[in-house]
């Protein structure tokens, strides 16, 4: 049976994450100019938007790996889906917090319910927050993984649908339009800084994803070895096709 190596390339990814984050924050504070309308507070855009984008991509990745689990039946795909959604929810919290701070500075309110971008992201976030109550309401690991995968696929498919609906409503939204600055687009210095921030957050998310995968896989292997040792001491046999490990 093939054992996935989740820790492969972790050292290189970790170093790359550090370099990209240092470079991104340096450009945010020392290269990108202050926004003409919002001033210094607009710089939270370089955190809020990349984190929100990567969170949504993480939700979609969770759905893709859920579909792969349903297709191939490999527990590694279930674990990848689980961790992708876990990381995306954490990033989603960061996106909602930074979005609220930006809203307070721009509109004078921590939250604006008639703003489709904020509300739609909150809907997606709350939808995926239901993943754990659904998953852990089942005791059987096989059913747990299967039901969780189905949920991840359905919820993941909702993300692009939600995004398209928000795009259609953009002309009616008061959300700060940083991408539509004077002159028809973002200034080059701001756009380059944004792209670097997006890359830094994406690489950081992949790095943390692999770290958590490695940790959870190691924990599952330890549990499996303990059961085998316990079974050997009691004189019973535990085969390779034992019940799937619970996350």
N, C-alpha and C positions, 0 to 999 in steps of 0.2 A: 504494500500500500504506500502510495506516494505521500510523504510528509512535507507540507509547504514550509519554505524558509522565509518567514515574515521579516526576519531581522537583516536580510541581505541589503547592503548599501546604506544602512542606517547612519554610519559614521559620516559618510560623504554627504548625505542629506542634511544631517545636523549642522555640519560646517557650512554648507550652502545656505541653510536657513538663517544662520547667524550673520553671514556676510550680506545676504539680501536685505535682512531687516535693518542692519546698520546703515546700508546704503540708502534704503527707502526712507528711513526717518531723517537721515542727513539731507536728502533732497527735499523732503517736506518742509524742514525748518530753514534750510539755507539756500535752496535753489528756487523752489516754486514761490511765486509772488503771492501776496495776500489778495483775496478776491476784492474787486472794486466795490461790490455792494455789501457783502457780509463781513469783510475784514478778516481778522486772524481766525475767528471761530470757524470759518469755512474749511480750515485745514483738517477738521475732524472728518471731512469727506474722504480723505485718503485712508482712513481706517474703516469708517462706516460702510462705504460702498464695496470695497474689496471683501470685507468680512461677510457682508450680506450675499454677495455673488458666490463666494466659496461655500457658504452654508447651503445655498440652494443647490449648487452642484453636488454637495455631499448628500443631500436628500435624494437627488436623482441617482447618484452612485449606489446608495443603499437599495433603491428600487431595482437597479440593473443587477446587482449581486443577488438580490432576492430572486429575480427571474432565473439567474444562472443556477441557484440552488434548486429551484423547482424543476429545472431542466436536467441538471446533472446529478443532483442529490448529494453533492459534496459538502461536508460540514464546514470546510474552509470557506466556501462561498457564503454560508450562513453567518459565519463569524465576521467576514469582511463586511457584509451588509449591516450587521449589528453595530460594529465599531464605526462605520461610516455615518450611520444615523446618530450615534452617540456624539461623535465629534461635531456633526452639523448642528445638533441641538445646542451644544456649548457655544459654537460660533453664532448661532441664532440669538442667544441671550446677549452676546456682545453687540450684535447688530441692533437689537431693540434698545439697548441701553444707550449706545452712541447715537442712534436715531432720535431718541427722546431728548438727549442733550442738544442736538442740532435743532430740533423743533423748538425747544425752549428759547434758544438764542435767536432763531429766525422769526418765529411766529409769536413768541411770548407765552407758549403753552407747552407742557410736557408731552401732550398727546393731542392729535387732531383726528377725530373719528371720521370726518368726511374726506380724509386724505387717502386715496386708494393704495398708494405704495406702502405706507405704514400698515394699514389695516390688512391688506392682502398678505403681507409677510407674516403678520401676527396669526392669521388664519392657518397658513402653512405650518408655522411653528407649533401652534396648538394641536394641529392634526398629527404631527409626528410625535408630540409629547404623549399621545395616546398609545404609542408603540409599546412602551414598557408595561403599562397596566394590562394590555392585551396579551403580550407575550408571557408574562409571569403569572397570569391567571390560570395558565395551563401547567400541569405538573409533568406530563409526559414530554420528554425532550424532543421526540420525533414530531409530535403534534405541535409543540411549541414552536419549533423551527419552521414548520410548514405554514402555520397560520401567520406567523410573523412575516414570512416571505411574501405571502399573498397581500398582506396589508402594505408592506413596503412597496410592492409593485404598483398597487392602486394609488397610494399616496404619492409615490414618485411620479406617476403619470399626471397627477394633478398639478405638479409644479409648473411645467411649461404651459399648461392651459391657463393657470392663474397668471403667469407672466404675460401671456398674450392679451388677456383681459385687461390687465393694468395698462399695457401699452396703448390699448384702444381708448382708455380713459384719461390718458396723460394730458390731453388738451383741456380737460376740465379740472385738473389737479393743481393745488397751490404749492406742491413740493418744490424745493429749491432746484432750479434748472442749471446746474453747474456745467453740463455738457452743451448748453445753449448760451454761452457767453456772448458778449458783444463781438460782432464780426462773423457770426454764424457757427462758431465752434470754440472748444476750449483752447486757450493759448498753448503753444507747443510745450513750454516748460511745465505747465500744469498737467498736460496729457501724458508726457513722458514720465513724470513723477507718479501719476496715477497707475500707469502700466507697471512700473517697477513695484509699487505697493501691492498691486493685484498679484504679481508674480511671487512676491515675498510671502504674502498670506497663503497663497496656494501651496507653495513648497513647504511652509510651516505646517499647514493642515495635513499634507501627505506624510510628513515626518512624524507628527503626533499620531496619525492613524497607524503607521507602521509600528511605532513604539507600543501603542495599546494592543495591537494585534499580537506582537511578540510576547507581551506580558500575559495576555489572556490565554494564548496558546500554551505558554509554559505552565500556567496554573492548571489548565485542563490536563496536560501531560502528567503533572505531579499527582493530580487526583486519580488518573488512570493507573499510574504505577502503584499508588497506595492501595487501590482496590485489588490489583493483581497480587501484591504482597500479602494482603489480608486473605485473599482467596487461596493462595499457596499455603499459608500457614494453617488454614482450616481444611485443606485437602481438596478443595473444589478447583475446577478449571475455568479460567476466563479466556475465551477465544478472542481473536482479532476483531471479530464482528460483534463485539459487545455493544450494549446500548449506547446511543450517541451521548456525548458529553453535554451537560447543561452549562450554559454560559454563566 
